[in-house]
C-alpha cells in the first residue's frame, strides 16, 4: 500500500528513545510491527524525537505511548515501562483525566491546561507536580484523527518558588505588622546595635532610659557592663548563653529577662535581634530591639500559679476519690463477709440449740449421777462458748438484736471507771476524759460497754500489759467532706476515741483489722472477733468507726454515734436470782421448722409443766389457730419457709380478743421482726441457744 513506509524508514531516527522504539515489540500491540507503520505515524514519531520539549504521542483509542528523551526524564521511574503502554495503564492515578483527553482529541478537539496540579507516582511515591499541558489531534494518512500529541512542560519548581516567595512575603508583612503594632502600642523600649568587632554598644534614647544610662552618656558609646548591671542576677547567665549561641550558630536571638528600674522594681523585657557575619563567617554587627512584656509575664505567672493550684486541687480530688473507692471496696467486702457470717451463725445456733436442749434434758433425767452431771456441765460450758462465738459473728454481721435506749455518756463513764481497772490489771493506767456537757446517744448500752471493753483489752495486749489507755469523749459536728463515702450523714455526733501507746500496725494489717477471725496474736490467744464485733455494733447503731495506726506509734480507734435529742431513758433494774420456776400449765403453740429443735423444745416445755401444740411452719400454725384451739402464747422461730411468716402470726395474734402474746426465737433476726435488728419494747426475743431457765424467764415476761 502506498501509505506504508519501507523497512528502512525509521533508520534515520536518532537518540536513546529512537533505539528503544526500534527495539520494542510493537507486533504485540494494535499498532503492529514497526515496518508496517503508516507514513504519518512515522513522521510524527520522527518529529517528537527531534524535539527538546517533552512530547508524548498517544496513538489509537487505547492511547499507546510513544515519547522522546525529554519526556523519559519527566516520566522518572516509570520509564521505560510507559513505552508502548496504554496511557490509562501507564498513569492509573490520572486515568480518567487522560481518557477524557484521548476521547476529545480523537474527535478532533484540542485541550490546554496552565499550571495544572496533578499527583503522580514518578519515583515510587506520590508527589504533587504542576504542568502546562497542550493536547492536539494527530491524523493518519487519510486525514482522520488517529492519535494525540501532548506537549508536557513541568513548572513545579517555578510554582513552588512562587509559593515560597508568597509565604515569605506574607511572613514579612506579618512581622512588619507586629512591629508596627508594637511601636504604636508603646511596647517598644528602644533599639540597639552591638559592634561585635569593636565591642561597642550604641542605642537610641529609649534604650538608654530603659537601661538607666546617665542622661549625659553618648548614645554611640554605651558601656555594655552598665547594661548587664541592671539585668536580674538570676537571668544574666541565661542571657549570656543565648548571645554566645547566636554569635556562633547564627539565627535569631530572643531572650526574656528582667531589668531593674530606678525605683528598684524589676521590669520584664524581651530582646530580639540577629547577628550579621562577614564573608569568612566572623560576627560583625548585632542589631536588636527591646520590648516591654511585663504585663504578659505577670499574666503568665498568675496563670501558672492558677494552673498549679488547679493541679493540686485535681490531685486532691483524685486522691479523695481513690480513698472513697477504697473505703467502698472495704465496706462491700465486709458486707459480703457479714452476709455469709450471719447465715452460718443462724445454722450454728440451731445446732447449738438442739445440743443444749438435749443436754438439759439429760441433766434432768440423771440428777443424782455425779459423773453424768460433771460431763453435762462441761458440755454445756462448751455450748455457752459456742453461743458467745456465734453472738460475736452476728455482731459483726450487724444482725444481733439490740435494745437501744437514750442516755448520756456520763453514767457510762462512771461504770467504766469501776469495770476497766479490774479487767485490765494494775499495770495499765486508764485516762478517762469526758466533755463537760456530753450529748445523748440512742444505743444499746450493754453492747457499747462490751465494745469499749474489747477495745481496751486489745490496747492492753498491744502494750504487752503495761502503759496508758486513753478513752476520751467529746461532741463533734461532722461536715459533708468528712462523711463522704462513710455511710453516715453530716451532722452532730458523739465522738469516742480509744488510744494506746502500743506497737501499732502497718497499712496492710490495718486494712484487715475489722475482718472476722483476722488476728496478729499467737494461736490460742484470740479469736480475731473482737474488732469485727465492735465494727458490726457501730455500723448497726448508725455510726461510723475508723482506725489510725503507725508501727511503733500506737493505735487510735475513733467511734462516731449520731446525737439523740430525746430525753434520757432510766436504766432498767437488773433482775437477780436464777432458780428455775415451775409454771401454771399454760398452752403454748411452738412453731419451728427444724424438726430436731421442735422435738427438744416440745420435751423441754412439757417437763417445765406447759401444754404444747406443735406446728412445722407458719401455715400449719395458722391452721391450728383458726381451728378454734385455745392458745395462751405463740412461741415461734423468726425465719421459716411457707407463705405465712412469723411476723404475720404476730400481727394476727395482736388483733385477737384478748391478744395472744408472742415470743420469738432465732439464731438471728435478719430484718423480719425489727428494723436494723433494734427491738421495740413490745417485741420479745429469745436468742438461740437458750437453756430452761432463760426459756422460763422469757415465757413469764411474755405472759405477764
Residue pairs with C-beta under 8 A, 6 or more apart in sequence:
3 38
3 39
3 40
3 141
3 142
4 36
4 37
4 38
4 39
5 35
5 37
5 38
5 39
5 42
6 35
7 35
9 35
9 37
9 39
9 42
10 18
10 21
10 22
10 34
10 37
10 42
10 45
10 46
12 46
13 21
13 22
13 45
13 46
13 49
14 49
15 49
15 68
15 69
16 69
16 72
17 49
17 67
17 68
17 69
17 72
18 49
20 80
20 83
21 34
21 45
21 49
21 66
21 83
22 34
24 34
24 83
24 84
25 84
26 32
26 33
26 34
26 37
26 84
27 33
28 84
29 64
29 84
30 60
30 62
30 64
31 37
31 41
31 59
31 60
31 64
37 45
38 140
38 141
39 141
40 138
40 139
40 140
40 141
40 146
41 59
41 140
41 146
41 147
44 57
44 138
44 147
44 149
45 57
45 66
48 55
48 56
48 57
48 66
48 67
48 68
48 149
49 68
49 69
50 68
51 68
51 70
52 70
53 70
53 151
53 153
54 67
54 68
54 70
54 71
54 73
54 74
54 151
54 152
54 153
54 154
55 67
55 68
55 70
55 71
55 149
55 150
55 151
55 152
56 65
56 66
56 67
56 68
56 71
56 149
56 150
56 152
57 65
57 66
57 67
57 138
57 147
57 148
57 149
57 150
58 64
58 65
58 87
58 98
58 101
58 102
58 105
58 147
58 148
58 150
59 66
59 138
59 146
59 147
60 146
60 147
61 102
61 106
62 86
62 87
62 88
63 86
63 87
63 88
63 98
63 102
63 147
63 148
64 84
64 85
64 86
64 87
65 82
65 83
65 84
65 85
65 86
65 87
65 90
66 83
66 84
67 75
67 82
67 83
71 152
72 79
72 80
73 79
74 122
74 152
74 154
75 82
75 122
76 122
76 123
77 122
77 123
77 124
78 90
78 91
78 121
78 122
81 90
82 90
87 98
87 102
88 95
88 98
88 99
91 98
91 120
93 119
93 120
93 121
93 126
94 118
94 120
97 118
101 111
101 135
101 148
101 150
102 148
104 110
104 111
104 135
105 111
105 135
105 136
105 137
105 145
105 147
105 148
106 137
106 145
106 146
106 147
106 148
107 145
108 137
108 145
109 137
110 134
110 135
110 136
110 137
111 133
111 134
111 135
112 133
112 134
112 135
113 131
113 132
113 133
113 134
114 132
115 130
115 131
115 132
115 155
115 159
116 130
116 131
116 132
116 133
117 128
117 129
117 130
118 128
118 129
118 131
119 126
119 127
119 128
119 129
120 126
120 127
120 129
121 127
122 129
128 156
129 154
129 156
130 154
130 155
130 156
130 158
130 159
131 152
131 153
131 154
131 155
131 156
132 151
132 153
132 155
133 150
133 151
133 152
133 153
134 150
134 151
135 148
135 149
135 150
135 151
136 148
136 149
137 145
137 147
137 148
137 149
138 145
138 146
138 147
138 148
138 149
139 145
139 146
140 146
179 289
182 188
182 291
186 292
187 291
187 292
187 293
188 206
188 289
188 290
188 291
188 292
189 206
189 207
189 210
189 269
189 290
189 291
189 292
190 203
190 204
190 205
190 206
190 207
190 208
190 209
190 210
190 289
190 290
191 203
191 204
191 206
191 207
191 287
191 288
191 289
191 290
192 201
192 202
192 203
192 204
192 207
192 222
192 273
192 287
192 288
192 289
192 290
193 201
193 202
193 203
193 285
193 286
193 287
193 288
194 200
194 201
194 224
194 285
194 286
194 287
194 288
195 201
195 202
195 284
195 285
196 247
196 275
196 283
196 284
196 285
196 286
197 282
197 283
197 284
199 224
200 220
200 221
201 221
201 222
201 223
201 224
201 227
202 219
202 220
202 221
202 222
203 219
203 222
204 219
205 219
207 222
207 290
208 217
208 219
208 222
210 259
210 269
210 290
211 222
211 226
211 227
211 230
211 259
212 226
212 230
212 260
212 261
212 262
213 222
213 226
228 236
230 259
230 260
231 239
231 257
231 258
231 259
231 260
232 257
232 258
232 259
232 260
232 266
235 257
235 258
236 257
238 255
238 257
239 255
239 257
239 271
242 253
242 254
242 255
243 253
243 255
243 286
246 252
246 253
246 273
246 274
246 275
246 286
247 275
247 283
247 286
250 274
250 275
250 277
251 274
252 272
252 273
252 274
253 271
253 272
253 273
253 274
253 275
253 286
253 288
254 270
254 271
254 272
255 270
255 271
256 268
256 269
256 270
256 293
256 297
257 268
257 269
257 271
258 266
258 267
258 268
258 269
259 266
259 267
259 269
260 266
260 267
261 267
267 292
267 294
268 292
268 293
268 294
268 296
268 297
268 298
269 290
269 291
269 292
269 293
269 294
270 290
270 291
270 293
271 288
271 289
271 290
271 291
272 288
272 289
272 291
273 286
273 287
273 288
273 289
274 286
274 287
274 288
275 283
275 284
275 285
275 286
276 283
276 284
276 285
276 286
276 287
277 283
277 284
278 284
320 484
323 485
324 484
324 485
327 485
327 486
328 485
330 511
331 487
333 515
334 514
334 515
334 535
337 396
337 515
337 516
338 396
338 397
338 398
338 399
338 536
339 397
341 393
341 394
341 396
341 397
341 516
342 393
342 394
342 397
342 399
342 668
342 670
344 393
345 390
345 393
345 394
345 397
345 399
345 667
345 668
346 639
346 666
346 667
346 668
347 667
348 386
348 390
348 393
348 667
349 387
349 390
349 666
349 667
349 668
349 687
349 688
349 689
350 594
350 596
350 597
350 667
350 688
352 383
352 386
352 387
352 390
352 688
352 689
353 597
353 600
353 667
353 688
353 689
353 690
354 594
354 596
354 597
354 600
355 379
355 383
355 689
356 380
356 383
356 387
356 689
356 690
356 691
357 597
357 600
357 601
357 603
357 604
357 689
358 600
359 376
359 379
359 380
359 383
360 380
360 604
360 691
360 692
361 600
361 603
361 604
361 607
362 372
362 376
363 372
363 373
363 376
363 380
364 607
366 372
366 373
366 376
367 373
380 691
383 689
386 689
387 688
387 689
389 527
389 529
390 667
391 400
391 687
392 516
392 527
392 529
392 530
392 532
392 533
393 516
393 529
394 400
394 536
394 667
394 668
395 447
395 532
395 533
395 534
395 536
395 537
395 540
396 516
396 529
396 532
396 533
396 535
396 536
397 536
397 668
398 536
398 537
398 539
398 540
398 676
398 677
399 540
399 668
399 669
399 670
399 677
400 447
400 536
400 537
400 540
400 668
400 677
401 669
401 674
401 677
401 678
401 679
401 685
401 687
402 443
402 444
402 447
402 537
402 540
402 541
402 676
402 677
402 678
402 679
403 444
403 446
403 678
403 679
404 442
404 443
404 444
404 541
404 678
405 442
405 443
405 444
405 445
405 569
405 571
406 440
406 441
406 442
406 564
406 566
406 567
406 568
406 569
407 440
407 441
407 443
407 445
407 568
407 569
407 571
408 438
408 439
408 440
408 568
409 434
409 438
409 441
409 473
409 494
409 496
410 434
410 438
411 571
412 445
412 448
412 449
413 432
413 434
413 473
415 449
416 432
416 449
416 452
416 471
417 430
417 432
419 449
419 453
420 430
420 453
420 456
421 428
421 430
423 453
423 456
423 457
424 430
424 456
424 457
424 460
424 469
425 460
425 465
427 465
427 466
427 467
428 460
428 463
428 465
428 466
428 467
428 468
428 469
429 467
429 468
429 469
430 456
430 468
430 469
430 471
431 468
431 469
431 470
431 471
431 472
432 471
432 472
433 470
433 471
433 472
433 473
434 472
434 473
434 474
435 473
435 474
435 475
437 475
438 473
438 474
438 475
438 494
439 475
439 492
439 494
439 563
439 564
440 563
440 564
440 565
440 566
440 568
441 494
441 561
441 562
441 563
441 564
442 562
442 564
442 566
443 541
443 561
444 537
444 541
444 678
445 571
447 537
447 541
448 537
450 533
450 537
451 533
451 534
451 537
451 538
451 559
452 471
452 496
452 498
454 530
454 531
454 533
454 534
455 498
455 530
455 531
455 534
455 557
456 469
456 471
456 498
457 530
458 530
458 531
459 469
459 498
459 499
459 500
459 502
459 555
460 469
460 500
461 502
461 521
461 525
461 526
462 500
462 502
462 503
462 504
462 554
462 555
463 469
463 500
463 501
463 502
463 503
464 502
467 500
467 501
467 502
468 500
468 501
469 498
469 499
469 500
470 497
470 498
470 499
470 500
471 496
471 497
471 498
472 496
472 497
472 499
473 494
473 495
473 496
473 497
474 494
474 495
475 492
475 493
475 494
475 495
475 563
476 492
476 493
476 494
476 495
476 560
477 491
477 492
477 493
478 488
478 490
478 491
478 492
478 493
478 560
479 490
480 490
482 490
483 489
483 490
483 544
486 544
486 546
487 539
487 544
488 542
488 543
488 544
488 560
488 562
491 562
491 563
492 562
492 563
493 543
493 560
493 561
493 562
493 563
494 560
494 561
494 562
494 563
495 558
495 559
495 560
496 558
496 559
496 560
496 561
497 556
497 557
497 558
497 559
498 556
498 557
498 559
499 554
499 555
499 556
499 557
500 554
500 555
500 556
501 554
502 554
502 555
503 551
503 552
503 554
504 549
504 550
504 551
504 552
504 553
504 554
504 555
505 513
505 520
505 549
505 550
505 551
505 555
506 551
509 520
510 547
510 549
512 518
513 531
513 547
514 531
514 532
514 535
514 545
514 547
515 528
515 532
516 528
516 529
516 532
517 527
517 528
517 529
517 532
518 528
518 532
519 525
519 526
519 527
519 528
521 528
534 545
534 557
535 545
538 544
538 545
538 559
538 561
539 545
540 676
540 677
540 678
541 561
542 561
542 562
542 676
543 559
543 560
543 561
543 562
544 559
544 560
545 557
545 558
545 559
545 560
546 557
546 558
547 555
547 556
547 557
547 558
548 555
548 556
548 558
549 555
549 556
575 697
578 693
579 693
580 608
580 692
580 693
580 696
581 696
581 700
582 608
582 609
583 608
583 609
583 610
583 696
583 699
583 700
584 609
585 609
585 610
585 611
586 610
586 611
586 632
586 633
586 699
586 703
587 610
587 611
587 612
587 613
587 629
587 630
587 631
587 632
587 633
588 605
588 610
588 611
588 612
588 613
588 631
588 632
588 633
588 634
588 635
588 699
589 613
589 614
589 615
589 621
589 624
589 625
589 629
589 631
589 633
589 634
589 635
589 636
590 598
590 601
590 602
590 605
590 612
590 613
590 614
590 615
590 635
590 636
591 615
591 616
591 617
591 618
591 620
591 621
591 634
591 635
591 636
591 637
591 640
591 646
591 649
592 598
592 601
592 614
592 615
592 616
592 636
592 637
592 640
593 616
593 617
593 637
593 640
593 641
594 637
595 616
597 637
597 688
598 614
598 616
601 635
602 612
602 614
604 692
604 695
605 612
605 635
605 695
606 612
608 692
608 695
608 696
610 699
613 624
613 629
613 631
615 621
615 623
615 624
617 640
617 641
617 642
617 644
618 636
618 640
618 642
618 643
618 644
618 645
618 646
618 648
618 649
619 642
619 643
619 644
620 642
621 634
621 636
621 644
621 649
622 644
622 648
622 649
622 652
624 631
625 631
625 634
625 649
625 652
625 653
631 660
632 660
632 661
632 703
633 660
633 661
633 662
633 663
633 699
633 702
633 703
634 649
634 650
634 653
634 660
634 661
634 662
634 663
635 663
635 665
635 699
636 646
636 649
636 650
636 662
636 663
636 664
636 665
637 646
637 664
637 665
637 666
638 646
638 664
638 665
638 666
638 669
638 670
638 672
638 673
638 685
639 646
639 666
639 667
639 670
639 672
640 646
645 672
646 664
646 672
646 673
647 672
647 673
649 662
650 662
650 664
650 673
653 659
653 660
653 661
653 662
654 660
654 662
661 684
661 702
661 703
662 684
662 702
663 684
663 685
663 686
663 698
663 699
663 702
664 673
664 683
664 684
664 685
664 686
665 685
665 686
665 687
665 688
665 690
666 685
666 687
666 688
667 687
667 688
668 677
669 677
669 685
670 677
671 677
673 679
673 683
673 685
674 680
674 683
679 685
684 698
684 701
684 702
686 694
686 695
686 698
690 698
